[in-house]
Amino acid sequence: MTEEIDAQIARSLDATPELLPFLPELLADVWALGSSIEIIVDVLRQVGIDDPGRRVFDVGCGKGAVAVSLAKENGCRVYGIDGFEPFIAEARKQAADAGVAELCTFECGDMREAVTHGRDYDAVIYAAHNPVLMGRPCVEVLRECVRHGGYILVDDGYLAEGVQSKPPGYEDFLPYGGTVAALTACGDRIVREVTQSPETWHADDDRVTDLIRRRAEALAAAYPQAAVLFNDYVRAQERECETLSAIHVPATWLVQRS
Ligand SMILES: C[S@@+](CC[C@H](N)C(=O)[O-])C[C@H]1O[C@@H](n2cnc3c(N)ncnc32)[C@H](O)[C@@H]1O
């Protein structure tokens, strides 16, 4: 992987590139890296994405939490791509442990490249990413990966009502109306929308931050010369929780390609 993709991967996990070698350990207790697994599994089942004949593409799949759950719960055949090799190794292990290895294919690669040749899937998942992909609203790029009538699942959120200015790093968040307009700009329609209570979502975010904090403390004891990196990471997580609590409503959309 190039320095550029390493930087993007680190940014997507609120880290800096020098922290990448420690991320598997820091995130060891966290499987889903921001996605709402139960909602995704349920929403896809409601539209018939629940048998081994269905092919699902998980873009930026992390440790495979969504993909493995879809294979296990819905019986789908899933293809996950992520640029961080240790996550792909963990995804393969999780699939084997769950007894669904034969339904899951995980590969390490650049998702920006993968979306240019992934085609004819029944559904594509884009969970816990920036809503912009390759400089365009994500749905514009992702819809090309699914057949006509297939589904684009975006697990993300929108800017809470009344938020006047967006903090740096959150410029791509749109208010509800703007998000819906971006999701449907290519003539597709939203067939499901699940909004979570910000309180529930943020309680889970706090729980995750606690797990990371414990790992960071252990790493700081083992590598005192790098303690500042680990402490900074925990602070970045705390800031992210605080910022999102203040500006964001978590939501999942299922868009059907026209
Ligand atoms: C916030 S995590 C979400 C992971 C997963 N969707 C989940 O919810 O568990 C973002 C993921 O995107 C991956 N990523 C970021 N940029 C990437 C790129 N250009 N190509 C492949 N993976 C990338 C990171 O490695 C990370 O696993």
The ligand as an SDF file (V2000), in Angstrom:
LIG
                    3D

 27 29  0  0  0  0  0  0  0  0999 V2000
  -14.4690    3.6370   10.0240 C   0  0  0  0  0  0  0  0  0  0  0  0
  -13.8610    2.1660    9.3060 S   0  0  0  0  0  0  0  0  0  0  0  0
  -15.3580    1.3420    8.8470 C   0  0  0  0  0  0  0  0  0  0  0  0
  -15.1310   -0.1260    8.6100 C   0  0  0  0  0  0  0  0  0  0  0  0
  -16.3710   -0.9770    8.3950 C   0  0  0  0  0  0  0  0  0  0  0  0
  -17.2260   -0.4990    7.3360 N   0  0  0  0  0  0  0  0  0  0  0  0
  -17.1280   -1.1050    9.6870 C   0  0  0  0  0  0  0  0  0  0  0  0
  -18.0970   -0.3510    9.8570 O   0  0  0  0  0  0  0  0  0  0  0  0
  -16.7350   -1.9110   10.5340 O   0  0  0  0  0  0  0  0  0  0  0  0
  -13.2130    2.7270    7.7730 C   0  0  0  0  0  0  0  0  0  0  0  0
  -12.4790    1.6140    6.9900 C   0  0  0  0  0  0  0  0  0  0  0  0
  -12.1680    2.0930    5.6900 O   0  0  0  0  0  0  0  0  0  0  0  0
  -10.8970    1.5690    5.3260 C   0  0  0  0  0  0  0  0  0  0  0  0
  -10.3810    2.4310    4.2580 N   0  0  0  0  0  0  0  0  0  0  0  0
  -10.1880    3.7730    4.2810 C   0  0  0  0  0  0  0  0  0  0  0  0
   -9.7540    4.2010    3.0900 N   0  0  0  0  0  0  0  0  0  0  0  0
   -9.6580    3.1000    2.2910 C   0  0  0  0  0  0  0  0  0  0  0  0
   -9.2780    2.8830    0.9260 C   0  0  0  0  0  0  0  0  0  0  0  0
   -8.9260    3.8830    0.1190 N   0  0  0  0  0  0  0  0  0  0  0  0
   -9.3320    1.6220    0.4630 N   0  0  0  0  0  0  0  0  0  0  0  0
   -9.6980    0.5860    1.2460 C   0  0  0  0  0  0  0  0  0  0  0  0
  -10.0580    0.7320    2.5350 N   0  0  0  0  0  0  0  0  0  0  0  0
  -10.0470    1.9670    3.0500 C   0  0  0  0  0  0  0  0  0  0  0  0
  -10.1030    1.5580    6.6030 C   0  0  0  0  0  0  0  0  0  0  0  0
   -9.0370    0.6360    6.5550 O   0  0  0  0  0  0  0  0  0  0  0  0
  -11.1780    1.1760    7.6260 C   0  0  0  0  0  0  0  0  0  0  0  0
  -11.2050   -0.2160    7.8310 O   0  0  0  0  0  0  0  0  0  0  0  0
  1  2  1  0
  2  3  1  0
  2 10  1  0
  3  4  1  0
  4  5  1  0
  5  6  1  0
  5  7  1  0
  7  8  2  0
  7  9  1  0
 10 11  1  0
 11 12  1  0
 11 26  1  0
 12 13  1  0
 13 14  1  0
 13 24  1  0
 14 15  1  0
 14 23  1  0
 15 16  2  0
 16 17  1  0
 17 18  1  0
 17 23  2  0
 18 19  1  0
 18 20  2  0
 20 21  1  0
 21 22  2  0
 22 23  1  0
 24 25  1  0
 24 26  1  0
 26 27  1  0
M  CHG  2   2   1   9  -1
M  END
$$$$
